[in-house]
């Protein structure tokens, strides 16, 4: 099987799953109105997808190590397509939320297999470039979502956002299942699947995400947050103890003793936390005090993803030759600089100032992301690449959750204090100072997180022997 055919099939699934994570956001007002529901209910359309994907990535990564990437990946595309169809025909918000969980199940299977499929298929000298191109595909999906969603909503119903996935997903699933049969992606292991460990991992991740998103940590831990935290700690303890005793664990804790695996995973979480603090808050800056139209705001939001698309394949190739330490540390340094520049934006900032900060953000991420993934995937044995890929995707999702949560929590807390109890929905020019104080504090928080990322990226060590 031609390696680039495999790449195209993998890239199609990745693009669909990342696109669907971003395209639905812009349709929420239309969905809420059409299905006659409330904001607290409609929020679960996003939340259930995120929870399902994040909590199942590791389990499906391990399953792909045992049953083969081809079977798990193609099955994931089928579930994603079926979930999309059910979303499109949803008669109620509750049915839509259930359908999104099916979508998330399929997306988890797709995302968990992606890095391993690429590493299994491409020779050592081309892995960095291929993984960089997959990173560019992820950026394309995240970027295209709001624009494509807005276009569909302008001419058609929100339901088409889901229907469009069905034929593409099913055709790709058929091609993966038939064309990749007998290839390296079809390799299997005669080992049992660790269902108990999988359940404990899923429970731990769900509890962690719920604790982070439902607890306002700046105001202390409330009773609900405290209960979630206690159950989370107990589930993690049970998971570690059980997996250490299991001969065929879902999560081999020995992997984390290798700093060329663990430190890149930690730094990836920090990277996506920084990115999504900015991605979450910048539209409010552009559309509230700056009074940009949605179209103009969208242009500036695309800037970092454009640089990711252009630079990522080259940084991945360079990492394959030189290792990731210098590239990732430099990338984190540039991200830190970009966040400081963004934190200084105000009502008089020029288009150039805004574009410069967003451009540096994209350059830093592009220098970091692909080399980091190359290091993680090549630091484990071939029969652990599935679970390693699942961990990479989990790190990305957790970073997104942390970024939105930290950015929103800090911003709302500072804005509430500086505006004497006002809320952002009632923004007016008299709240300008409160807005910029809150905006600056939030982005500087991301800047501090990126500074920690610089240290962790440097501490990872040198290049590893590649297999």
N, C-alpha and C positions, 0 to 999 in steps of 0.2 A: 504494500500500500504506500503510495506516494505521501511523504511526510506533510506536504502542503495541503493535500486533500484532508488529512487528519486535522491540520490547523484550521482550515475553513469550517469544518464541521464543529470543532470545539469553539471557535470564535463565534459562530452563529448562536450556540446555546448560551455562551457567556453574555453576548450582547442582549439577547432576549431577557435573561434573568436580571441583569443590571438595569436595563431600560425599564423593566416593569417595576423596579423598586423606586424609580424617580418619576415615571410618567403619570402614576395614579395621583400624586399629590395635587397637581393642578386641576384634576377633575373632581376633587372632593366636594367643592361647593355645589357643582351640578348634580353629583350623586346624592348628596344630602337633600337637595330640593326635590329631586325626582322620586326618591324613596321615602320622602316625608319622615325624616328622622332628625336626631339632635347631634350636636357637636361631640359630646362624650361617647356616643355610640359610633359615630362615623370615624372617630380617631382609631378605633380598633381595626378598621380596614387597612391602615398602615401598620399598626402595632402587631397584629396577629401574623402578618407576613414576616416581619422582622424577628419576632419570637420564634416562629417555626424554623426559619432558615438558620438562625444562630444556634439554636439548641440541637439541631440534627446534623450539622456539618461534620463533626468528628465521627459520629456513628457511621455515616454513609462513606466517609473517607476510609474507615477501617473495613467496611463491607466491600468496597471496591478492591482493597488489597486481597480479600479472600475470594470473592466471586468474579473479579475481573472488571476493569474500567468500562469496557464496552457495554456490558449488561446493565451496570448501575447507571451509566450516563444516558443510555437510550431510554431506560425505564423512567429516569428523571424527566426527560423531555416529554414523554407520554403523560405523566402525571401533571406536568406544568401545562400542557395543552388542554387536558381535561379540566383542570382547575380554571383555566382561562375561559373555556366554554361555559362552565357553570357560573363564573363571574358575569359573563355577558348576558345570561338569561335570568339573573337574580331578580326575584320579585320583591325582595325585602332586604333591609340592611343586614339582618341576621344571616340570611342565606348567603349574602355576599361575603360576609366575614368568614363563614364556614368554607366557602369556595376559595377565598384567599389563603386559607390554611393549606388547602390541597396544592395550590400554586406554590406556596412556600416549601412544601414537602418536595415537590419536583425541583425547585430551584436549589434546594440544599444538596440534592443528589448531583445536579449539574455542577455547581460551584465546587463541591468537594473533590470531584474528579479532575477538574481542569488542570491544575499545575502538574499533577502526576501524568496525565495523558501527554502533555507537552514534553516533559522530561523523559518519559518512556520512549517517545517517538523520535525525538531529535538527537543527533550525535552531540557529544560533549561540547564541541566548539561552536555549536549553533543554538544551544539551549538559552543562553542569555538573550540573544536576539529574539527568539521565539517567545520567551516569557515577557520580554519587553513589549512585543507586539500585542500580546494578550492584555498586558496592562493598558496599552493604548485603546484596546477594544472596550475594556471596562470604562475608561474615561469617556469614550464615545457614547456608551450606553447611558452613563450618568448625565452627559451633556445634552444628548438628543432628546431625553425624556420630556422635559418641560416644553421645549419647542414643538416637538411632534404632537404631544398631548394638546397643546394650545391650538395647533392646526386642525387636528381631528375634531376638537370641541367646537371650533368655529364653523365647520361645514357638516359635521355629523353628530351622532349621539355618543355619549361617553362609553356606551357599550362596545363600540368599535375598537376602543383601546384594548379590550380583552379579546375580541373576536380575531383580531389581526394575528395574534399569536398562534392560533389553532392550526392553520395549514402549514405555517413555517415550522412549528414544533414537531408536528407529526411526520412531515417529509424528512426533516433532519434526523428524527429518531429512526426512521426506516433506513436511511442511508448509513447511519452509524452502526445499526444492528447488522446490516448485511455486508457493507463494504469493509468493515474493520474485523470481520470474523477471521480468526486465525492469525491476527497480527499480535504485536507485543502487548497491545491494549487488552488482549484476551487472556493474559496469563492469570492463573489462579493459584491459591494455596489450599492445601488440604488441612484446614484448621477450623475449629468451631467458632461461631460468632458469639461474642460476650454480651448477651442480652441484658444481664443485670448491670454490668458496667455501663452499657449504653443508656439504660434508664437513669442511672445515677448522674451521668454526664448531662443528659437532657434536663433533669430536674435541677441540677446545680446552675446551669446556664440560664434557665428560665427564672429561677429565684434571684440570681444576680441582676439580670436585666430589670426585673420588676422592682427590686430594691433600689437600683440606681434611678429609674424613671419615676417611681412613685414616692420617693422620700426626698423632701427638701432639706438637704444636709446642712445648709447654712442656718437653718432654724432648729437644728438638733434632730435627733431621731425620734419620731413619734412611735406610738405603740405598734401600729401596723408595720412600720419600717423595722422596728426592733425584732418583731416576730419573724419577718422575712430574713433578716440578717442572721438570726440564731439558726433557723432551719437551713439556710445556705451554708453556714459554717459546718453544721452537722453532716449535711449531704456531701460536702467536699471531703471531710474527714473519712466518711464511710467509703467514698469513691477511692481515695488514695490507699486506704487499708485493703480494700477488696482487690484493686488492680495490682497491688504489689504481691498479692498471694495467688493471683490468677496466672496460669501458664500461657494463656492466649488472651491478653487484655485488649480492650478497645484502645486504651490509652496507656502506652508503655512509659511509665514515669522515668525510666532510665534515659529517655530521650532528652529530658530537661537537665541532665547533668552535663550535657555538651553545650558550652557557652556559645558556640557557633550556631546552635539551634535556638536556645532560650533567649539570648540577648536580642537577636533580630526579631523574634516574635514580640518581645516587650516593646522594642522600638517601633514596630509596626503599629501596635495599639496606640502609642503616643503620637505617631504621625497622623493617623486618621482622626484621633481626638482633636489635634490642632486644626486639621483641614476642615472638619465639620463644625467646629466652633465658628470658623470664618464663613463657611458655606451657609450656615444657619442664620447668621446675623447680618451679613452683607446686603441681602435684599431689603431688609428693613431700613438700613442706612440709605440705600440708593432710592427707595420709593417713598420714604417719609420725609426726612429733612431735605434731601436733595431733589425730591419731587420728580424723579425719573419715571418715564412710562414703563410698563412691564417689558416692552420690547427692548428699550434702551438698557434697562437693568439686566435683562437676560444676556445682552451682548457682553457686558462686563463680567457676568458670572461664568461665561464660557471661556474666558481668557486662560485661567489656569489649566483647564482640561485640554485646551488647544496645545499648550506647551507639553503637557503629558503625552499627548498623541504623537507629537513630532519627535520628542527627545527620548522617550522611554526605550524604543528599540535599540538606539545607539548606546545608551547607558547600560542596558542589559548585555550587549555584546562586549563592551569594555570591561564589565564585571567578570565575564567569563575568562578574560585574559589577565586581569590585574587583581581580582578579588573585590570585595565590597566595602572594606573598612574605610578607605579614603573617600569613595564615592558617597557612601551613606552618611558619613560624618559631615562632608561638605554640603550634601543635600539638606541635612538637618540645620546646619548653620545658615544656609540661605533661607530656609523656612522661618527660622527665628528672626532674621533681618526683615523678611517680608511682613511678618506679623507685627513687628514693631512699627514699620512704616504704615500699615493699615490702621493700627491703633491711634495714629496721629492724624488721621483724616478728620476733617471738619466741614462746616457748611461752605467754606470758601475754597475747598480743595478742587484742583483742576482735573479734567479728564485724564491728563498725563499722570498726575499723582495717583489716582485710583488704578489706572492701568498698570503703572509701574509696580505697585504693591501686589496686585493680582498676578502679574507676569512672573515676578520673583517667586511667588508661592508655587506656581505651576512648574517652574524650572527646578526648584528644590525638591518637589515631590517626584518629578521625573528622574532626577539623579538618584533618589533614594529607593524608590519602590521596586523597580525591576532587579537591581543588584541584591536587594534584601531578600527577595523571593528566591533568586538563584542560590544564595547562601543557604537558606533554610532547606530547600529541596535537595541540595547536594550534600548536606550534613547528615542525612539519614540513609539507611540501606534501601535498596530498591523495593524490598517488600514492605517498607513502611512509608512509601511516598504518598499513598492514598490518605492515610491519617495525617501526615505532615501537610498535605494540601488542604485538608479540612481545618487544621489548626491555623494555617495562613488565612483562610477565608473567615474563620471565626474571629481572628485578631482584627481583621478589617471591619467586620460588623460590630464588634464590641467597641472599637474606636469610634465608629459612627454614632453609636448610642451614647457613649461618654461625651463626645463632642457636643451633640445637640443638648444633652442634659446639663453639662457644665456651663456651656454658653448661655442657655436659657435661664438656668438657676442664678448665675452671677448677675446677668443683665436684669432680670426681674427684681432681684433683691435690691440692687443699687438704684434702679429706676424708681422703685416704690418709695425708697427712703428720700431720694433727691426731689421727687415730684410731690411729696406730702401725700402719698397714698393713691396717686392716679395710676391708671393702667394704660398700656401702650395703644390699645384700641381707640382711645380717645385723644390720640396725639394731635397737638396743635403747636404753632410756633413758640408759644410760651413755655413749652416743655423741652425746648431744644437743648438747653444746658443739661437737664436731667438725662436726656437721651445720650448725649455725647459722653457724659461721665460714665454712664452704665456701659456704653459701647466700648470705651477705652479700657475699663476695668476687665471686661470679658475677654477682649482680644489679647490684652497683656497677660491674662491668665494662660491663654494658649501659648503665648511667647515663653513664659516660664516653663511650661510643659515641654516645649521644643528644646529649651536649653538642657533639660534633663535628657532628652533624646540625643543630643550631641554627645554627652558623656557616655551613654549606654552604647551608642553606635561605635565609638572609639574603642571601648573596652572589649568588643567582640573578638579582637585578634586578627590574625592574618588569613591568608588564603588556605583553603583546604584541598586535600587530594580528591579529585573528582572521579566518580564511577558511573 
